[in-house]
Amino acid sequence: MSIRVSIVSTRTGDDGTTGLGDKTRVPKDAPRITALGDVDELNSAIGLWRSTAPPAEVDALLDRIQHDLFDLGGELCIPGWTAMRDEHVLRLDEALSHYNADLGPLREFILPGGCPAAAHAHMARTIARRAERSVVALSHQETVNPPVLHYLNRLSDLCFVLARFLNRAAGVRDTLWQRDDQR
């Protein structure tokens, strides 16, 4: 394995810019950097979620997703490079079908929470939505490979479904929203 980073603190970003994978420098608040940061935060949130020791099959799925998100971030880091394909989105669609199959219909909105693993899934869901919004904003200025947007959209859905699945697996009921007059 080659060494990819030998110096972590280069001080080259002290002027408010950062380097992309193609060696160009852009402002740290550029839409591409915002999207990259949100995807990185999402990957970190999933790593934290995995520390709750979810069931092995969920952990394996989250491991795969973390690798996909790293590839997705790489695609955002190198303008014109493509890493995400329709197959990545299809894997999430299959996972959605699998985990949603036995959950039953929603009759009310669900509040984030439940067991620790489900609470982390909800947090990852909200970060996935923000990452998706950031990539949409980027797509208004630059071309974005469609599977990148599709992947983030499906991933937020999957996080919601996995939160419900994890609560059920832990024997915890989802917290249903109640109107003020019902509380």
Phi and psi in degrees as GROMACS dihedral restraints (atoms count N, CA, C in turn):
[ dihedral_restraints ]
;  ai    aj    ak    al  type     phi  dphi    fc
    3     4     5     6     1   -82.1    20    10
    4     5     6     7     1   157.3    20    10
    6     7     8     9     1   -82.8    20    10
    7     8     9    10     1   124.6    20    10
    9    10    11    12     1   -99.7    20    10
   10    11    12    13     1   -30.1    20    10
   12    13    14    15     1  -132.5    20    10
   13    14    15    16     1   118.9    20    10
   15    16    17    18     1  -107.6    20    10
   16    17    18    19     1   -24.9    20    10
   18    19    20    21     1  -128.6    20    10
   19    20    21    22     1   122.4    20    10
   21    22    23    24     1   -86.2    20    10
   22    23    24    25     1   -41.5    20    10
   24    25    26    27     1  -102.5    20    10
   25    26    27    28     1   100.3    20    10
   27    28    29    30     1   -98.2    20    10
   28    29    30    31     1   -17.4    20    10
   30    31    32    33     1    68.3    20    10
   31    32    33    34     1     5.0    20    10
   33    34    35    36     1   -72.7    20    10
   34    35    36    37     1   -15.7    20    10
   36    37    38    39     1   -92.4    20    10
   37    38    39    40     1     3.4    20    10
   39    40    41    42     1   -63.5    20    10
   40    41    42    43     1   -19.2    20    10
   42    43    44    45     1   -90.9    20    10
   43    44    45    46     1     8.4    20    10
   45    46    47    48     1    86.8    20    10
   46    47    48    49     1    14.1    20    10
   48    49    50    51     1  -119.0    20    10
   49    50    51    52     1   165.4    20    10
   51    52    53    54     1  -142.4    20    10
   52    53    54    55     1   158.4    20    10
   54    55    56    57     1   -94.7    20    10
   55    56    57    58     1   137.7    20    10
   57    58    59    60     1   -87.9    20    10
   58    59    60    61     1   172.6    20    10
   60    61    62    63     1   -65.5    20    10
   61    62    63    64     1   -19.6    20    10
   63    64    65    66     1   -94.2    20    10
   64    65    66    67     1    12.1    20    10
   66    67    68    69     1    79.0    20    10
   67    68    69    70     1    -1.2    20    10
   69    70    71    72     1   -74.6    20    10
   70    71    72    73     1   154.8    20    10
   72    73    74    75     1  -111.1    20    10
   73    74    75    76     1   138.0    20    10
   75    76    77    78     1  -135.9    20    10
   76    77    78    79     1   158.5    20    10
   78    79    80    81     1   -61.6    20    10
   79    80    81    82     1   146.3    20    10
   81    82    83    84     1   -66.6    20    10
   82    83    84    85     1   -15.7    20    10
   84    85    86    87     1  -102.7    20    10
   85    86    87    88     1    15.4    20    10
   87    88    89    90     1   -66.4    20    10
   88    89    90    91     1   148.7    20    10
   90    91    92    93     1   -53.0    20    10
   91    92    93    94     1   -36.8    20    10
   93    94    95    96     1   -64.9    20    10
   94    95    96    97     1   -39.4    20    10
   96    97    98    99     1   -72.7    20    10
   97    98    99   100     1   -37.2    20    10
   99   100   101   102     1   -60.3    20    10
  100   101   102   103     1   -46.1    20    10
  102   103   104   105     1   -62.6    20    10
  103   104   105   106     1   -43.4    20    10
  105   106   107   108     1   -59.7    20    10
  106   107   108   109     1   -45.0    20    10
  108   109   110   111     1   -63.4    20    10
  109   110   111   112     1   -39.8    20    10
  111   112   113   114     1   -67.9    20    10
  112   113   114   115     1   -38.1    20    10
  114   115   116   117     1   -67.2    20    10
  115   116   117   118     1   -39.3    20    10
  117   118   119   120     1   -63.9    20    10
  118   119   120   121     1   -42.7    20    10
  120   121   122   123     1   -62.6    20    10
  121   122   123   124     1   -40.4    20    10
  123   124   125   126     1   -60.1    20    10
  124   125   126   127     1   -45.2    20    10
  126   127   128   129     1   -62.3    20    10
  127   128   129   130     1   -39.7    20    10
  129   130   131   132     1   -65.4    20    10
  130   131   132   133     1   -40.5    20    10
  132   133   134   135     1   -63.2    20    10
  133   134   135   136     1   -37.2    20    10
  135   136   137   138     1   -68.8    20    10
  136   137   138   139     1   -37.4    20    10
  138   139   140   141     1   -61.0    20    10
  139   140   141   142     1   -42.0    20    10
  141   142   143   144     1   -64.9    20    10
  142   143   144   145     1   -41.9    20    10
  144   145   146   147     1   -56.5    20    10
  145   146   147   148     1   -44.6    20    10
  147   148   149   150     1   -62.9    20    10
  148   149   150   151     1   -24.5    20    10
  150   151   152   153     1   -69.9    20    10
  151   152   153   154     1   -10.2    20    10
  153   154   155   156     1   -81.7    20    10
  154   155   156   157     1     2.7    20    10
  156   157   158   159     1    57.4    20    10
  157   158   159   160     1    60.5    20    10
  159   160   161   162     1   -66.6    20    10
  160   161   162   163     1   168.6    20    10
  162   163   164   165     1   -51.9    20    10
  163   164   165   166     1   148.8    20    10
  165   166   167   168     1   -53.5    20    10
  166   167   168   169     1   -40.4    20    10
  168   169   170   171     1   -67.8    20    10
  169   170   171   172     1   -34.7    20    10
  171   172   173   174     1   -71.5    20    10
  172   173   174   175     1   -42.0    20    10
  174   175   176   177     1   -60.8    20    10
  175   176   177   178     1   -41.7    20    10
  177   178   179   180     1   -63.1    20    10
  178   179   180   181     1   -40.4    20    10
  180   181   182   183     1   -63.7    20    10
  181   182   183   184     1   -44.4    20    10
  183   184   185   186     1   -65.5    20    10
  184   185   186   187     1   -35.1    20    10
  186   187   188   189     1   -60.1    20    10
  187   188   189   190     1   -47.1    20    10
  189   190   191   192     1   -61.6    20    10
  190   191   192   193     1   -41.7    20    10
  192   193   194   195     1   -63.5    20    10
  193   194   195   196     1   -40.4    20    10
  195   196   197   198     1   -60.7    20    10
  196   197   198   199     1   -41.1    20    10
  198   199   200   201     1   -65.7    20    10
  199   200   201   202     1   -41.4    20    10
  201   202   203   204     1   -60.6    20    10
  202   203   204   205     1   -43.5    20    10
  204   205   206   207     1   -65.0    20    10
  205   206   207   208     1   -33.8    20    10
  207   208   209   210     1   -65.1    20    10
  208   209   210   211     1   -41.7    20    10
  210   211   212   213     1   -63.8    20    10
  211   212   213   214     1   -41.7    20    10
  213   214   215   216     1   -61.3    20    10
  214   215   216   217     1   -43.9    20    10
  216   217   218   219     1   -61.6    20    10
  217   218   219   220     1   -38.1    20    10
  219   220   221   222     1   -62.0    20    10
  220   221   222   223     1   -39.5    20    10
  222   223   224   225     1   -63.6    20    10
  223   224   225   226     1   -40.8    20    10
  225   226   227   228     1   -68.2    20    10
  226   227   228   229     1   -29.9    20    10
  228   229   230   231     1   -76.3    20    10
  229   230   231   232     1   -24.2    20    10
  231   232   233   234     1  -120.7    20    10
  232   233   234   235     1    93.7    20    10
  234   235   236   237     1   -52.7    20    10
  235   236   237   238     1   130.7    20    10
  237   238   239   240     1    91.2    20    10
  238   239   240   241     1   -12.9    20    10
  240   241   242   243     1   -88.7    20    10
  241   242   243   244     1   141.6    20    10
  243   244   245   246     1  -118.3    20    10
  244   245   246   247     1   128.2    20    10
  246   247   248   249     1  -122.6    20    10
  247   248   249   250     1   -35.1    20    10
  249   250   251   252     1   -86.5    20    10
  250   251   252   253     1   137.3    20    10
  252   253   254   255     1  -129.7    20    10
  253   254   255   256     1   168.9    20    10
  255   256   257   258     1   -57.6    20    10
  256   257   258   259     1   -29.1    20    10
  258   259   260   261     1   -62.7    20    10
  259   260   261   262     1   -33.8    20    10
  261   262   263   264     1   -63.2    20    10
  262   263   264   265     1   -43.3    20    10
  264   265   266   267     1   -67.1    20    10
  265   266   267   268     1   -40.6    20    10
  267   268   269   270     1   -59.7    20    10
  268   269   270   271     1   -39.4    20    10
  270   271   272   273     1   -61.1    20    10
  271   272   273   274     1   -39.8    20    10
  273   274   275   276     1   -68.6    20    10
  274   275   276   277     1   -39.5    20    10
  276   277   278   279     1   -59.3    20    10
  277   278   279   280     1   -41.8    20    10
  279   280   281   282     1   -65.2    20    10
  280   281   282   283     1   -41.4    20    10
  282   283   284   285     1   -65.2    20    10
  283   284   285   286     1   -40.4    20    10
  285   286   287   288     1   -58.2    20    10
  286   287   288   289     1   -47.2    20    10
  288   289   290   291     1   -61.6    20    10
  289   290   291   292     1   -43.6    20    10
  291   292   293   294     1   -62.4    20    10
  292   293   294   295     1   -51.4    20    10
  294   295   296   297     1   -78.8    20    10
  295   296   297   298     1   -23.4    20    10
  297   298   299   300     1   -84.1    20    10
  298   299   300   301     1   -16.6    20    10
  300   301   302   303     1   -54.9    20    10
  301   302   303   304     1   -40.0    20    10
  303   304   305   306     1  -106.6    20    10
  304   305   306   307     1    10.1    20    10
  306   307   308   309     1   -83.4    20    10
  307   308   309   310     1   -24.8    20    10
  309   310   311   312     1    83.3    20    10
  310   311   312   313     1   164.7    20    10
  312   313   314   315     1   -72.4    20    10
  313   314   315   316     1   153.0    20    10
  315   316   317   318     1   -84.3    20    10
  316   317   318   319     1   131.0    20    10
  318   319   320   321     1  -108.2    20    10
  319   320   321   322     1   -10.5    20    10
  321   322   323   324     1  -156.7    20    10
  322   323   324   325     1   163.0    20    10
  324   325   326   327     1   -67.2    20    10
  325   326   327   328     1   149.5    20    10
  327   328   329   330     1  -108.8    20    10
  328   329   330   331     1   131.4    20    10
  330   331   332   333     1   -82.8    20    10
  331   332   333   334     1   144.3    20    10
  333   334   335   336     1   -60.3    20    10
  334   335   336   337     1   140.5    20    10
  336   337   338   339     1   143.8    20    10
  337   338   339   340     1  -152.5    20    10
  339   340   341   342     1    99.7    20    10
  340   341   342   343     1  -143.8    20    10
  342   343   344   345     1   -68.4    20    10
  343   344   345   346     1   160.9    20    10
  345   346   347   348     1   -54.2    20    10
  346   347   348   349     1   -42.3    20    10
  348   349   350   351     1   -62.8    20    10
  349   350   351   352     1   -40.7    20    10
  351   352   353   354     1   -67.8    20    10
  352   353   354   355     1   -39.6    20    10
  354   355   356   357     1   -61.4    20    10
  355   356   357   358     1   -40.4    20    10
  357   358   359   360     1   -67.4    20    10
  358   359   360   361     1   -35.5    20    10
  360   361   362   363     1   -62.0    20    10
  361   362   363   364     1   -42.1    20    10
  363   364   365   366     1   -64.1    20    10
  364   365   366   367     1   -39.6    20    10
  366   367   368   369     1   -63.6    20    10
  367   368   369   370     1   -44.2    20    10
  369   370   371   372     1   -61.2    20    10
  370   371   372   373     1   -37.3    20    10
  372   373   374   375     1   -59.4    20    10
  373   374   375   376     1   -45.9    20    10
  375   376   377   378     1   -67.9    20    10
  376   377   378   379     1   -35.4    20    10
  378   379   380   381     1   -70.4    20    10
  379   380   381   382     1   -37.0    20    10
  381   382   383   384     1   -61.5    20    10
  382   383   384   385     1   -40.4    20    10
  384   385   386   387     1   -63.1    20    10
  385   386   387   388     1   -41.5    20    10
  387   388   389   390     1   -65.2    20    10
  388   389   390   391     1   -42.5    20    10
  390   391   392   393     1   -60.1    20    10
  391   392   393   394     1   -41.3    20    10
  393   394   395   396     1   -61.4    20    10
  394   395   396   397     1   -45.0    20    10
  396   397   398   399     1   -61.1    20    10
  397   398   399   400     1   -38.6    20    10
  399   400   401   402     1   -65.2    20    10
  400   401   402   403     1   -40.0    20    10
  402   403   404   405     1   -70.3    20    10
  403   404   405   406     1   -35.7    20    10
  405   406   407   408     1   -61.7    20    10
  406   407   408   409     1   -44.7    20    10
  408   409   410   411     1   -59.4    20    10
  409   410   411   412     1   -42.6    20    10
  411   412   413   414     1   -60.7    20    10
  412   413   414   415     1   -40.3    20    10
  414   415   416   417     1   -66.0    20    10
  415   416   417   418     1   -17.8    20    10
  417   418   419   420     1   -75.5    20    10
  418   419   420   421     1   -16.7    20    10
  420   421   422   423     1  -113.0    20    10
  421   422   423   424     1   -28.6    20    10
  423   424   425   426     1  -140.9    20    10
  424   425   426   427     1   160.2    20    10
  426   427   428   429     1   -71.1    20    10
  427   428   429   430     1   132.8    20    10
  429   430   431   432     1  -123.4    20    10
  430   431   432   433     1   132.5    20    10
  432   433   434   435     1   -59.2    20    10
  433   434   435   436     1   121.0    20    10
  435   436   437   438     1   -51.6    20    10
  436   437   438   439     1   -39.4    20    10
  438   439   440   441     1   -59.4    20    10
  439   440   441   442     1   -22.7    20    10
  441   442   443   444     1   -63.3    20    10
  442   443   444   445     1   -49.1    20    10
  444   445   446   447     1   -65.9    20    10
  445   446   447   448     1   -42.9    20    10
  447   448   449   450     1   -62.1    20    10
  448   449   450   451     1   -41.0    20    10
  450   451   452   453     1   -62.6    20    10
  451   452   453   454     1   -47.3    20    10
  453   454   455   456     1   -65.4    20    10
  454   455   456   457     1   -36.8    20    10
  456   457   458   459     1   -63.8    20    10
  457   458   459   460     1   -47.9    20    10
  459   460   461   462     1   -65.8    20    10
  460   461   462   463     1   -37.0    20    10
  462   463   464   465     1   -63.2    20    10
  463   464   465   466     1   -40.4    20    10
  465   466   467   468     1   -64.4    20    10
  466   467   468   469     1   -39.5    20    10
  468   469   470   471     1   -61.8    20    10
  469   470   471   472     1   -43.8    20    10
  471   472   473   474     1   -63.8    20    10
  472   473   474   475     1   -38.8    20    10
  474   475   476   477     1   -60.3    20    10
  475   476   477   478     1   -40.3    20    10
  477   478   479   480     1   -64.1    20    10
  478   479   480   481     1   -46.9    20    10
  480   481   482   483     1   -63.6    20    10
  481   482   483   484     1   -41.6    20    10
  483   484   485   486     1   -65.5    20    10
  484   485   486   487     1   -34.0    20    10
  486   487   488   489     1   -60.8    20    10
  487   488   489   490     1   -45.2    20    10
  489   490   491   492     1   -63.8    20    10
  490   491   492   493     1   -43.7    20    10
  492   493   494   495     1   -60.7    20    10
  493   494   495   496     1   -45.1    20    10
  495   496   497   498     1   -67.2    20    10
  496   497   498   499     1   -38.0    20    10
  498   499   500   501     1   -62.5    20    10
  499   500   501   502     1   -44.9    20    10
  501   502   503   504     1   -62.2    20    10
  502   503   504   505     1   -44.3    20    10
  504   505   506   507     1   -62.4    20    10
  505   506   507   508     1   -31.5    20    10
  507   508   509   510     1   -88.1    20    10
  508   509   510   511     1    -0.7    20    10
  510   511   512   513     1    73.3    20    10
  511   512   513   514     1    25.8    20    10
  513   514   515   516     1  -109.9    20    10
  514   515   516   517     1   134.6    20    10
  516   517   518   519     1   -81.1    20    10
  517   518   519   520     1   142.4    20    10
  519   520   521   522     1   -62.2    20    10
  520   521   522   523     1   146.7    20    10
  522   523   524   525     1   -87.4    20    10
  523   524   525   526     1   112.9    20    10
  525   526   527   528     1   -87.0    20    10
  526   527   528   529     1   139.6    20    10
  528   529   530   531     1   -68.4    20    10
  529   530   531   532     1   141.4    20    10
  531   532   533   534     1  -127.0    20    10
  532   533   534   535     1   136.8    20    10
  534   535   536   537     1   -61.0    20    10
  535   536   537   538     1   158.2    20    10
  537   538   539   540     1   -53.9    20    10
  538   539   540   541     1   -39.6    20    10
  540   541   542   543     1   -76.0    20    10
  541   542   543   544     1    -4.9    20    10
  543   544   545   546     1   -98.9    20    10
  544   545   546   547     1   -11.7    20    10
